[in-house]
Amino acid sequence: MTSLVAKGKKFKTDISLKSTADFSFLIKRYSLPDLFAGKLAAILQRETLEAEQLMPRFKGRDYYDLFWFLEKKVVPNWPYLLEITSFNSPEDVTNALELKLHQAIKRKRMLKKDLLPFFADKNFVERFTDNIKVLLDQTSLLKKLNL
């Protein structure tokens, strides 16, 4: 079994106790701010090789997760995010993220194809991808990311 190790050092883990009627166990997990930082890094750095050239890659689940984190008002762990990316400031991140989101809007079909296996309600996926621009406009990234 391969163990996944987080890149960087500015993250923390939380310990949670989970119990059922006949079983209790401890879970070591990343904090939501660290998970959000990792998701933002994935969105900004995900690439694919096309005709021997690195091109941006767009995954629908990344954008669904982004809106989930924003809806829950999770603030990314900025020191960790800056450590694991090439960005120098939160403002650089949000500028790059807005650009990437506008590029993703043009790839609705790709986002939809990626999301369909994760949702039983195909209409939900249609509505989400068709309205991603409206969601982006309503979200106001700079405010949601606490800048």
N, C-alpha and C positions, 0 to 999 in steps of 0.2 A: 504494500500500500504506500502510495506517495503522499507525503505531507506537504501541504501548501504553506509557504511562508510569505508573510506580507513584506512587500518592498518598503524600505525606509524604516525609521525608528520612532517617528513622532506619532505613533498610534497607541491606543490602549485597548485592553480587553476587559470585559465585564464577566462576572460570574453570576449565573442565575440558577436558582433552585426550581426544578420542575417536579411536580408530584401528581400522581394519579392515585386511584383508590388503593392500589397494592404495590406501588413502585415509586421511589423518589431518586432523582439523580441531579448532578450538577452539570451545567453547560458553560463552557468557556467560549465567549463570543466577542466579536468586535462591537464597539459602540456604534449607534446610528450615525453620529457625526463622521466616524471613520469609514463606515460603509458608504456614506454619501460622498465623501472625498474620493474613495475608490471608484465609485460610479462615474463621477465627473471626469476623473482621469481616463477611464475607459472610453467615455464618449469623445473626449478630446484627442485621444491618442490611438484609437482603434484604426488600423490600416489593413489593406489587402494588397497583394501583388497582382497587378494586371499588366500584361505585356511588358514584363520586366521593370515596371514602374510602381512605386508605392502610391496607393490612392486611399483617400478616406473611406472608411467602411461604416455603414449605418445599420444598426440593429434596433428593431422596433422595441424590444424589451428594455433597452437603455433609456429610451425616451419615455416609455411608460413608467419606469422606475424613477426617472427624474421628476416627473409630475407627482408621483406618490410622495417622494421626499419633500417636495415643495408644499404639497397639500398638508403634510404632517408638521410643517414649519421646522424641519430639521435644518440646523446650520452646519455646513461642512466643517470638518477639522482643517482649517486653513493652513496651519504649519505643516501638517501631514501632506495635504494636497500639493502645496508648493514644493515640498521635498521630493515627491514622486513624479513631478512633472518638470518641464523646463520653464514654467512661468515664474515671474518675479513678484507678482502681487495679486491679490484677489480681483482687482480691476482688470488685469490682463486676462485672468481666467474668465470673467464674465463677458468680456469683449469677444474672446475666442468662442465661448459657448454660444453666444447669440449668433455669431456667424455660422457655426456648425448647425444650429437649429434651423436657420433659414435654408441651409443646404439640405437638411433632412426633409423639410417641407416639400421640396421638389422631388423627393424619392418616396412618396406615399406608398406606391405599390410594393417597394422593397420592405418598408416598415411593416406593412400589412402582412406580407408573406411570412415575415419573421414572427409576428405576434400570433397568428392564427393557431399554431399548435398549443399555445398556452391558455386559450380561453374556449370554453364550451359555447359561449354566445358569440357567434360570428358577427352578428349585428353590432355588438359592442366594439369589436375591432374595427369594423367599417366606420362607425361613428367617431371613434377615437382618432383614427388616421385621417379621416375627412376633416376633422375639426382641430387638428393639431395647431394650425396657425391661429385659430381663435383662442385656444388654450394658451399659446405663447403670448399673444397680445394681452390676455387677461392676467397673466401670471406676473408680469413686470419683474424680470429676473433680478435686477439690482436690489429691489426692495425685499424680495423673497430670500435672497442670499445674505441679507443683513449688511449691505454696503452703504 
